[in-house]
Amino acid sequence: MKGTISSCSFGIMIAMARPRRNQVGPLRKWWNSQSENHFQIIGIISIISIATFLWTMAFLFILGGTTDPDRDHLVPHHWLGLIISIIISFYVLPEFLYFLNQRQNLQDILNLDSRSEVLKRRKEAENAADLLGSKYRARLKGLYEELGIKVKGKRFAIKSLPSKRNKFSNSSGESEEEE
């Protein structure tokens, strides 16, 4: 019959419609438990992969590691390091640049003096602070307290830190008054 579903194909459709159980491996469990440190971990991995890439390129092509018979046994290891660093950089660098962009956005907001501008960009600041971790959340809370903005939610149940926005202006202002 045209347009009907057989019982066999119906069973397959039901199985496909059910959500799969997410089996979380030990690496993913560890990564999820380190949500406060994602920016630092990705930054360190990025720096190591770029340093490995630069060193292997220098060894293989600039220092003449492929032509020196004394270093001939190191060449396969350097090629492997080059390939692995390119693969890691391909996956990690875009994520690192995203975190860096969020950190820059938060820094821009923390440097604002206008209460209304901070309120306009509040959602953006809170998302960036949540992504970057508790230290940045505490600095954002410090800015909110300096500008008299009410703080909401459990995520801000932490001790506030100074927003560091007047760090340079205070030190230069004091030196001008002393002279």
N, C-alpha and C positions, 0 to 999 in steps of 0.2 A: 504494500500500500504506500502510496505516495504521501510524504509529509508526516509519517508517523515514526516514532523512535522505537527501535526494538529494545527488548529488555536488557540485552547485553550492552548495547551502547548507552542505555540509560544508567546502568551501573558505573560505567566509565565516567560519565558526566558528573555523577554524584561524587565519585572519588576525586575528580578534578576540582570540584567546587569546594570541597572541604579544605580548611587551612592546613598546611603542613606544619608539623611540629618542628620548631626551630631547634636543631641540635647545636648547642653552643659548645665549641671546643675550648680547651684551656687558654689558648692565645686570645680568643675573643672575650672570654670571661675576664682575663687580666686587663685587656684593653678597656672594657666597659667599666672596670673598677677604678681605672686611672683617669677618669673624665676630667679631673681638675688639672691634670698634667699633660694633656694632649698637645698643647702649644709647645711646651718645652721638649717633649719627646720628639715631635715631628721636626722641631728646629734642630735638635742634635743630630737626628738621622739625616736631615738635609745637608748639614755642614759636613758630616762624615762622608756622605756619598759624593758631594762636590769635591772635597779634598782628595778622595780616592780617585775620582775621575781625572783631576788635574795632575796628580802624581803619576798615574799610569800613562797618561798622554805624554807627560814630560819624559818619563823613562823610556817609553817605546819610540818616540819620534824625535825628541830634542837631544836627550842624553846618549842616544845611539845604543840603547840596550839590546836591540835586535841584531846589531852588527858586531858586538863585542863577544868573543868566544868565552871569556871568563864569566860573563853574566848570561850565558845561553840557557842555563837551567832555570832562570827566573822569568823568562819570557812567557811561558804558558800561564804562569800564575798572574802575571800582570794583564795578560789578555782576559783572563777570567775575571779579574778585578774590574777591568774596564767595562766588560759586558754587564756584570752585576751592578756596578755603580750607575750605568745608564738606565737599567731597568728600574732600580730603586728611585732614581731621580725622576724618571718619567711618572711614577705614581705619587711620590711624596712632595715634590716641589710645587705642583699646583695647590695642594692642600696647605702647604706652608705659606704660600703667597696669599691664600684666602685668609688664614689666621693673621698674617701680618697686616693685611688690609683692614680686618676687623679691629686689630689693636690700634692702628692709625686712626680709624674712625672714633674709637673710644678716647684716644688721646686728644683728638680735636674737640670732642664734647667736653672732656675734663678741663680744657683750657678756656672754655667759654665763661664769660662773666655775667651774661644776661640770663636771668631766670626764665624768661619766656622762650629763649632759644633752646635752653636745656629741656624745657617741657615739650617743645616741638619735636625734639630728637630723642625723647625719653625711651620710646620703644626700641629704637635702633641701639641706644646705649645699653639698655638692659639685655638685649639679645647678644651683643658683643661681649658684655661682662660675663654672662652665663657661659658663653663659649670659651672664654679665656681663663676662667677659674675664679677662685674665691678672693685672691689678692686684688684682682681688678674689680670684683663686685664690691669689696670693702672700700676701694678708692671712689667708686661711683656713689656709694652710700655717704662717704665723707663729703662729696660735692653736694649731694642732696641736702645734707645737714647744714652746710655752709650757706646754701641759697634758700633754706627754709622750705624745702619741698618735702611733702609727706612721703614716707617710705612705706611701701606695701609688700606683703608676702613673706613667706617663710625664708625665701632665699636671701633676704636681707637681715636675717636674725644673726648677724655677725658683728664683730667690733669694727667700727669704721676707721679708715685710714685717711690721712690728709690727701686731698686730690692732687697736690703738687703743682697746682696751676700758678701760684704766686711765688714759686721757689726763687726765680731769678729776679723778679721785680723787687722783692723785699731786700735781698742782699745788695742790690745796686742802690736802692733808695736809702739804706742805712749809711752806705759809704759816702753818699753825697751830703747827707746831713752832718756828718762828722767833720767834713772839710770846711 
